[in-house]
Amino acid sequence: MLDKKYSAKTMNDVIAIKIARAIVGGFESMFADFLNITLAAQSRFERAAWHEVQQAMKLRLKVYESKADETAKAIKQIAFNEYLDNFIWKSAKKHFALLIINYENALIAQTFFNSVFGNIKGDQNKREVHLFILQPQFQPLKRPTNDILCQLDSCTGVLNAFEQLLDYFKFRTPFENIVRDIGYINTVLKKFDGDLLSIENCHVEFGKSLFFRNKACYIIGRLIDDDDKRSVPFALPILNDDQAGLYVDAFIIGEGQLSMLFGFARAYFMVDTDQPVRYVDYLCELLPNKQRFELFNAIGFIKHAKTEFFRYKVDSTKEMSVNEKYISAPGIKGMVMLVFTTVNSKYVYKVIKDKFTPPKDITRNVVMEKYHFVKNADRIGRLVDTQEFRYLAFDLSRFSDEVLMELKAHASDSLIINGNALILKHVYVERKMIPLNLYIKNASDNQLEQVMMEYGQAIKQLAAANIFPGDMLMKNFGVTRWGRVVFYDYDEICPLIECDFKTIPEADNAYDELSNEPWFDIEPNDVFPEQFPVFLSSNIKAKRYFEKYHKDLYHINFWQKLQHNINQGDIENVFPYKEKWRFNANR
C-alpha cells in the first residue's frame, strides 16, 4: 500500500516530496555527525586529551554548514530546472512538516530546512511562506522532560543521594576521593540550609546527560523541596587530575551562580544527548531569566539559536512602547561599526560601516574574518559571542532620526528601506553591557579596584588562550551584570603567537624622543608592552589600581613566556565560577 506521506498528484508534487525527503536525509546526517563528535566528549575528558577537546569543538562548528551546503547541492540535482520554483518550495515545506511531525528534534530540523532553502535561494529571497519561523501550525508539540531526568530519594539523607549521584555516571577514570568530595558538598549545603530550602526535606533531581566544556565535566540538576515543591538548581563541576583521578571542584548552587556557567562569553557545551530540545526546556526551568536562544546557543545549536532569537526579537518588538526607539548604543562611537540598541533591550546590533574612520585601514572582509575567528575560538568567558544575521528586517518607524541618519550616511551599502521595513543586509547581534570607560566614571573605590583587577585578568586569560585583543582601550571592554569584564571589539584581534613583542629601542637624540612620530620601524605584528600604560592615562586612580595587580603586563617577558608556553602545548585552566567557590583552589 502506498504511504500517504508520499502520495503525489502532479510532477511538481513529486519534486516537492523529493526535496522534503532530501532535507530530512541531510538533517539526519548532520545530527548524526554532530552527535558522534559530542558523544566522544567523555572519552576526551577521561583521557585528559585537552588538545583533542579544542579540535573537536572546531570540527563540530563546521558540521551544520557543511551538511546544509551538501544538501543544497543534492537538491539542485534532484529538482533540476525546478529547484528555484517558489510553488514547489511551498509544497516541499508542507511535506517536510509531515515527515518530521513525530521527530524528537523537529524544531532543529525546521531550522535546517530554512538553512538549505536560504543556501539555494539566497538570504535576500527568504519569505515567511517558505520558512519555519513564526507560523504556529508548524510548531511541534512540546515533549515532557521526565525522560531526560533522574530523581534520587533522599530518605537516607541528602548526602547519600549525592553519593548515589556521583556513582550514577560511570567513568573510566576513578574518583580520587569521593568521601572527601561529599564532605565538601555538605559544607556548602549547610550554608544554604533553611535559606533556600530545608536540605533534609528535599530530593535530588538531575539530567542524565553530562555537560562537557574545556577541561571540565558538569552534572546539572536541582534540589526539590518535598513539601512545597520549591527548587534550587545546582551544578557539580568535575575535573580530571590525570595523575590522581577525578574530583569535584565546586558545588554551584542557585540560579545566579548557575547562570554564570551558561554565560554569553563562554565556549559551547558538548551535551551527550540526542534530545537537546528537551534539555533546553529543562534548562529554561532552572534558569527562567535566560532566553531559549541563549540556551540553544550554549549547547552548540547555533543556527537554531538564531531562529529562536528572531522569534524573541519579533515578540520583544511587539512589547516595545510606542515611544521606544532604536538609539545609538552608549559609549564612544566606533571607527568600524555602527552600534544601536533600545533603552530596554538586552542586546545591541552592530553594522559594519561602508568606510572606516582613520586611522583604521583594514577591509570589511578582514573584520568579518576576525568575527569568524572569535566564533571558533575558546572564548573562556572573556569574549562576547555574536549572532550573525543577513537580511534582518526591522520596523522602520522604530528608528530614531539620529540612528537612521547614521545608517544612511555610513552604512548605506548594508541598508535597504522597503515601505515600512528597514532591512540590514548584514548585522551582528551581541549582549549589551556597560562600556568599561563609562563604568569607571560612576564606580566607588571598591568597585573601581575590583573592575580594574578584572580588566587585567581578562587580558591575561585571553592571552593564555592564545588571543591578543589588539586594541586594549577600555572603551573596547564591557562590564557584565556580574561585574565581569569581557572584550567585544574584534577588528584587531589575533592569535597571541602571531604577535612580535618588542622593547622600544633607545632614541638617537632628544629630538626623536620628543617627536609625535616613532623614530623606529614598526612592522604590522609588532607590539610594545611599554606603551600599554597609555591605555589607562585618562584615569590616574584606575591606572593605580590596575598596576597594583597587573604591572607585569607592561613587560615583554610576560608575553614572551606565554607565547613559549602556548608553543609548548600548554592549555591554561579557566574556571567559569569564582575562585573562592573552588574546593581545591590550590590545584
C-alpha positions in Angstrom: 0.0 0.0 0.0 1.4 3.4 -0.9 2.3 5.6 2.1 0.1 8.6 2.2 3.0 10.8 3.1 4.5 10.3 -0.4 1.2 10.4 -2.5 1.6 12.9 -5.4 -0.9 14.3 -7.8 1.4 16.2 -10.1 5.0 16.2 -11.2 5.5 19.3 -9.0 4.3 17.2 -6.1 6.8 14.5 -6.9 9.7 17.1 -6.9 8.4 18.7 -3.7 8.3 15.4 -1.9 11.8 14.5 -3.1 13.1 17.9 -1.9 11.5 17.3 1.5 13.0 13.8 1.8 16.4 15.1 0.8 16.4 17.7 3.5 15.2 15.1 6.1 18.1 13.0 5.0 20.5 15.9 5.2 19.3 16.8 8.7 19.6 13.2 10.0 23.2 13.1 8.6 24.1 16.4 10.1 22.6 15.5 13.5 24.5 12.1 13.4 27.8 13.8 12.7 27.1 16.4 15.4 26.2 13.8 17.9 29.1 11.5 17.2 31.6 14.3 17.9 29.7 15.1 21.1 29.5 11.5 22.3 33.3 11.3 22.3 33.5 14.2 24.8 33.5 11.8 27.8 36.4 9.8 26.4 38.4 13.0 25.7 37.7 14.2 29.3 38.7 10.8 30.8 42.0 10.8 28.8 42.7 14.4 29.6 43.1 14.9 25.9 42.7 18.7 26.0 44.1 19.4 22.5 41.5 16.9 21.1 38.8 18.9 23.0 39.8 22.1 21.2 39.9 20.3 17.8 36.6 18.6 18.3 34.9 21.9 19.1 36.2 23.5 15.9 35.2 20.4 13.9 31.7 20.4 15.3 31.2 24.0 14.4 31.7 23.1 10.7 29.2 20.2 10.7 26.0 22.2 10.2 27.1 24.5 7.4 28.8 21.6 5.6 25.7 19.4 5.6 23.4 22.3 4.6 25.7 23.0 1.6 25.9 19.3 0.7 22.1 19.0 0.9 21.6 22.1 -1.2 23.8 20.7 -3.9 21.9 17.4 -3.9 18.6 19.2 -4.3 19.8 21.1 -7.3 20.5 17.7 -8.9 17.2 16.2 -7.7 14.9 19.1 -8.7 17.0 20.2 -11.8 15.3 23.1 -13.5 12.6 23.4 -10.9 14.9 23.9 -7.9 14.1 27.7 -7.8 10.3 27.3 -8.2 8.6 29.0 -5.3 5.4 27.0 -5.6 7.4 23.7 -5.3 9.2 25.0 -2.2 5.9 26.0 -0.5 4.7 22.4 -1.2 8.0 20.9 0.0 7.7 22.8 3.3 4.3 21.1 3.9 5.6 17.7 3.0 8.6 18.2 5.2 6.4 19.2 8.2 4.5 15.9 7.8 7.8 13.9 7.6 9.1 15.3 10.9 5.9 15.6 12.8 7.0 12.9 15.2 10.7 13.9 15.3 12.2 14.3 18.7 14.1 17.4 17.5 11.6 18.7 14.9 12.4 22.3 15.9 16.0 22.0 14.9 15.0 20.1 11.7 12.8 23.1 10.7 15.8 25.4 11.1 17.9 23.0 8.9 15.1 23.3 6.2 15.4 27.1 6.5 19.2 26.9 6.0 19.0 24.7 3.0 16.4 27.0 1.4 18.5 30.1 2.1 21.5 28.4 0.7 19.7 27.8 -2.6 17.5 30.9 -2.9 19.8 33.4 -1.2 19.1 35.1 2.1 17.5 38.2 0.4 14.8 36.0 -1.2 13.6 34.3 2.0 10.0 34.7 2.7 7.9 33.5 5.6 5.7 31.3 3.4 8.7 29.2 2.6 10.3 29.0 6.1 9.6 27.7 9.6 9.8 30.7 11.8 6.6 32.2 13.2 3.8 30.0 11.9 2.2 28.2 14.9 0.6 25.5 12.8 4.1 24.1 12.2 5.2 24.2 15.8 5.7 20.6 17.1 4.3 19.5 20.4 6.4 20.2 23.5 7.7 16.9 24.9 8.0 16.2 28.6 11.4 16.5 30.3 10.9 13.4 32.5 12.7 11.1 30.2 16.0 13.0 30.4 15.9 13.3 34.2 16.7 11.0 37.2 15.4 11.6 40.7 17.0 10.2 43.8 15.1 9.6 47.0 16.8 11.3 50.0 15.1 9.3 52.7 18.5 8.1 53.8 19.9 11.6 53.7 20.6 14.2 51.0 24.4 13.5 51.2 23.7 9.8 50.4 21.7 11.0 47.4 24.7 13.0 46.2 26.9 9.9 46.6 24.4 8.0 44.5 24.5 10.8 42.0 28.3 10.6 41.6 28.1 6.9 41.3 25.3 7.1 38.6 27.7 8.3 36.0 30.3 5.7 35.0 33.8 6.9 34.2 36.8 5.0 33.1 38.9 7.2 35.4 38.0 6.7 39.1 37.4 9.5 41.6 40.3 10.4 43.7 38.4 10.6 47.0 34.5 10.6 46.9 34.2 10.7 50.7 36.2 13.9 50.8 34.2 15.5 47.9 30.9 14.6 49.6 32.2 16.4 52.7 32.9 19.5 50.6 29.4 19.4 49.3 28.0 19.0 52.8 29.9 22.2 53.9 28.2 24.2 51.1 24.7 22.7 51.8 24.9 23.7 55.5 25.4 27.3 54.4 22.2 27.3 52.4 20.1 25.1 54.7 17.0 26.9 55.8 17.7 29.8 53.5 16.9 28.5 50.0 15.1 25.4 51.3 15.2 22.7 54.0 18.0 20.5 52.9 16.8 17.4 54.9 13.3 17.7 53.4 14.2 17.6 49.7 15.3 15.2 47.0 17.8 15.4 44.2 16.9 15.6 40.5 19.5 15.8 37.7 19.9 15.4 34.0 21.0 12.0 32.7 23.4 13.6 30.3 26.7 15.2 31.2 27.8 18.6 30.1 31.4 18.9 28.8 33.4 22.1 28.2 37.1 22.7 28.1 38.7 20.7 30.9 35.6 20.1 32.9 32.5 17.9 33.1 29.3 19.2 34.7 26.3 17.4 36.3 23.3 19.7 36.1 20.2 19.4 38.3 18.2 20.8 41.2 17.2 20.2 44.8 13.4 20.0 45.2 11.5 20.6 48.5 9.2 17.6 49.1 6.5 19.7 50.7 6.1 23.0 48.8 8.0 21.8 45.6 10.3 24.8 45.7 13.5 24.1 43.9 17.1 25.3 43.7 19.3 24.5 40.7 22.9 23.3 41.1 25.9 22.1 39.1 28.7 19.9 40.1 31.9 20.6 38.1 34.2 17.5 37.9 37.8 17.9 36.9 40.4 15.4 36.0 43.8 15.4 37.6 45.4 13.0 35.1 47.8 11.8 37.9 45.4 11.3 40.8 41.9 10.9 39.2 38.6 12.8 39.1 37.4 15.2 41.8 34.5 17.6 42.4 35.9 21.1 42.2 32.9 23.1 43.5 29.2 23.0 44.3 27.5 25.7 42.3 24.0 26.3 43.8 21.3 28.9 43.0 20.1 30.4 39.8 22.5 33.3 39.8 25.6 31.0 40.2 24.3 28.5 37.6 23.6 31.3 35.2 27.3 32.2 35.1 28.0 28.7 33.6 25.8 29.5 30.7 27.1 33.0 30.1 27.3 34.6 26.6 31.1 34.8 26.7 31.7 31.0 27.2 32.6 28.3 24.7 29.8 25.9 23.8 29.0 22.8 25.9 29.0 19.3 24.5 26.0 17.5 25.9 25.9 13.8 25.2 22.2 13.6 24.3 20.1 13.1 21.3 17.3 15.1 23.0 18.7 18.6 23.0 15.3 20.3 22.7 14.2 18.7 26.0 17.4 19.7 27.7 16.8 23.4 26.7 13.2 23.0 28.0 14.7 21.8 31.3 17.3 24.5 31.5 14.6 27.1 31.0 13.0 25.8 34.2 16.3 26.0 36.0 17.2 29.4 34.5 14.0 31.3 33.9 15.8 34.6 33.2 17.7 33.0 30.3 16.1 33.2 26.8 15.7 29.9 24.8 18.1 31.1 22.1 20.8 31.7 24.7 20.5 28.1 25.9 20.4 26.5 22.4 23.5 28.6 21.7 25.1 27.4 24.9 24.8 23.7 23.9 26.1 24.3 20.4 23.0 24.5 18.3 24.0 27.9 17.0 21.8 28.0 13.8 18.7 27.1 15.7 19.6 29.7 18.3 19.3 32.3 15.5 15.8 31.1 14.7 14.8 31.4 18.4 16.4 34.8 18.6 14.3 36.0 15.6 11.2 34.9 17.4 12.4 36.6 20.5 13.1 39.8 18.5 9.6 39.8 17.0 7.9 39.2 20.4 10.0 41.9 22.1 9.3 44.4 19.3 5.6 43.9 19.9 6.1 44.6 23.6 8.0 47.8 23.0 6.2 51.0 23.9 5.2 53.3 21.1 7.8 55.9 22.0 10.7 53.4 22.4 13.2 53.8 19.5 16.4 52.3 18.4 19.1 54.7 19.5 22.9 54.8 19.4 24.5 52.4 22.0 26.2 54.1 24.9 29.9 54.7 24.6 32.4 56.2 22.2 31.3 55.8 18.6 33.3 53.1 16.8 35.6 53.6 13.8 34.5 50.3 12.2 30.9 49.6 13.4 27.7 51.5 13.9 26.0 50.2 17.0 22.4 50.7 18.1 20.0 49.4 20.7 16.9 50.4 22.6 16.9 51.6 26.2 15.2 48.4 27.5 16.9 45.9 25.2 19.5 43.4 26.5 21.2 43.4 23.1 23.0 45.6 20.6 23.1 45.5 16.8 26.4 46.1 15.1 26.7 47.1 11.4 30.0 47.4 9.6 30.5 50.8 8.1 30.9 51.4 4.4 34.2 53.3 5.1 36.2 53.1 8.3 37.2 56.2 10.3 41.0 56.8 10.0 43.5 55.6 11.2 41.7 52.2 10.7 43.0 50.8 7.4 41.5 47.3 7.3 38.8 46.0 5.0 35.3 44.7 5.5 36.4 41.1 4.8 39.2 41.3 7.4 36.6 42.5 10.0 34.3 39.6 9.2 37.3 37.2 9.4 38.0 38.5 12.9 34.5 37.8 14.0 34.7 34.3 12.5 37.9 33.8 14.4 36.2 34.6 17.6 33.3 32.3 16.8 35.8 29.4 16.5 37.9 30.4 19.5 37.7 29.3 23.1 36.1 32.4 24.5 37.0 31.5 28.1 34.3 33.8 29.4 36.2 36.9 28.1 34.9 37.3 24.5 31.3 38.1 23.8 29.6 35.6 21.5 27.8 37.1 18.5 25.0 36.1 16.2 25.5 36.9 12.6 22.4 37.8 10.5 21.8 38.5 6.9 18.8 40.5 5.6 17.4 41.1 9.1 14.2 43.2 9.0 13.2 45.9 11.4 10.2 48.2 11.7 11.4 51.5 10.1 9.2 53.6 12.5 11.1 52.3 15.5 14.4 54.1 14.5 15.4 57.4 15.9 16.3 60.1 13.5 19.9 60.0 14.7 20.4 56.3 14.0 18.5 56.4 10.7 20.7 59.3 9.5 23.9 57.5 10.6 22.9 54.3 8.8 22.1 56.2 5.6 25.4 58.2 5.9 27.8 55.5 7.0 26.2 52.1 6.2 24.2 52.6 3.1 25.7 49.6 1.4 24.1 47.4 4.1 20.8 49.2 4.1 17.5 48.5 2.3 14.4 50.5 3.0 11.2 49.0 1.6 8.0 50.6 2.7 7.7 50.3 6.5 10.6 47.8 6.6 14.3 48.6 7.3 16.4 45.7 6.2 20.1 45.2 7.2 21.9 43.0 4.7 24.5 42.1 7.3 24.4 42.7 11.1 25.9 41.2 14.3 23.9 40.9 17.5 25.7 40.9 20.9 24.7 41.1 24.5 24.6 44.7 25.8 27.0 45.7 28.5 28.2 48.8 30.2 31.4 50.0 28.4 34.3 49.9 30.9 35.3 53.5 30.3 31.7 54.6 31.3 31.5 52.1 34.2 34.6 53.5 36.0 33.1 57.1 35.9 30.5 56.2 38.5 32.3 53.4 40.3 33.0 53.5 44.0 36.6 53.0 45.1 35.9 49.3 45.9 34.1 48.8 42.5 36.9 50.6 40.7 39.6 48.4 42.3 37.6 45.2 41.5 36.9 46.1 37.9 40.5 47.1 37.2 41.6 43.8 38.6 39.1 42.1 36.3 40.2 44.2 33.3 43.8 42.9 33.7 42.6 39.4 34.4 40.6 39.5 31.2 43.7 40.5 29.2 45.8 37.7 30.9 43.2 35.0 30.4 42.7 35.9 26.8 46.5 35.8 26.3 46.8 32.4 28.0 44.2 31.2 25.5 46.3 32.4 22.6 44.2 35.5 22.0 45.6 39.1 21.8 42.9 41.8 21.8 44.9 44.3 19.8 43.2 47.5 20.8 43.1 47.3 24.6 41.5 50.7 25.3 38.9 50.5 28.0 36.1 51.5 25.5 36.5 48.1 23.8 35.7 46.2 27.0 32.4 45.8 28.7 31.2 45.0 32.3 28.5 42.4 32.7 25.8 42.4 35.4 28.1 40.1 37.5 30.9 42.7 37.3 32.9 40.6 34.9 35.0 42.3 32.3 34.8 41.0 28.7 36.1 42.1 25.3 33.8 42.9 22.4 35.7 44.9 19.7 37.3 42.4 17.4 38.6 44.2 14.4 42.2 44.0 15.7 42.1 40.7 17.5 44.6 38.0 16.5 46.3 34.8 17.9 48.9 35.8 20.5 51.6 33.7 18.9 51.4 35.8 15.8 52.5 38.9 17.7 56.1 40.1 17.9 56.6 41.6 21.3 59.4 44.1 21.4 61.0 46.7 23.6 61.1 50.3 22.4 64.7 51.0 21.1 66.5 53.9 22.6 66.3 57.2 20.7 69.4 58.6 19.0 68.7 62.0 20.3 66.3 64.1 22.4 64.5 65.4 19.3 63.5 61.9 18.2 62.3 61.0 21.7 60.0 64.1 21.9 58.6 63.6 18.4 55.0 62.6 17.9 56.1 60.1 15.3 58.1 56.9 16.2 61.8 57.0 15.5 61.9 53.3 14.7 60.4 51.0 12.1 57.2 49.2 13.1 56.1 46.0 11.4 52.3 45.1 11.3 52.6 42.5 14.1 54.9 44.4 16.4 53.6 45.1 19.9 55.4 47.2 22.5 54.1 46.4 26.0 55.9 49.5 27.4 53.2 51.6 25.7 50.3 49.9 27.5 50.1 52.5 30.2 48.8 54.9 27.6 45.5 52.9 27.6 45.0 54.0 31.2 46.3 57.5 31.1 42.9 59.1 31.2 42.1 57.9 34.8 45.0 58.0 37.3 43.2 56.2 40.1 42.1 53.4 37.7 45.7 53.2 36.5 47.0 52.9 40.0 44.6 50.0 40.8 45.5 48.3 37.5 49.2 48.4 38.3 48.6 47.1 41.8 47.6 43.7 40.2 48.8 43.7 36.6 52.0 45.8 36.2 53.6 42.7 34.7 51.6 43.3 31.5 54.0 46.2 30.8 57.0 43.9 30.4 58.0 41.9 27.4 59.0 38.9 29.5 55.3 38.2 30.5 54.2 38.0 26.9 57.1 36.0 25.5 56.8 33.5 28.3 53.1 33.0 27.5 54.0 32.5 23.8 56.6 29.9 24.8 54.0 28.0 26.9 51.4 28.1 24.1 54.0 26.8 21.6 54.9 24.0 24.1 51.2 22.9 24.0 50.2 24.3 27.5 46.4 24.9 28.0 45.6 27.0 31.0 42.8 26.2 33.4 40.0 28.8 33.3 37.0 28.3 35.6 33.5 29.7 34.9 32.9 30.3 38.5 34.6 32.3 41.3 37.9 31.1 42.6 36.5 31.2 46.2 33.9 28.6 45.3 36.5 26.0 44.5 37.2 23.2 46.9 40.7 22.7 45.6 41.8 26.2 44.7 45.5 25.3 45.1 45.4 22.7 42.3 
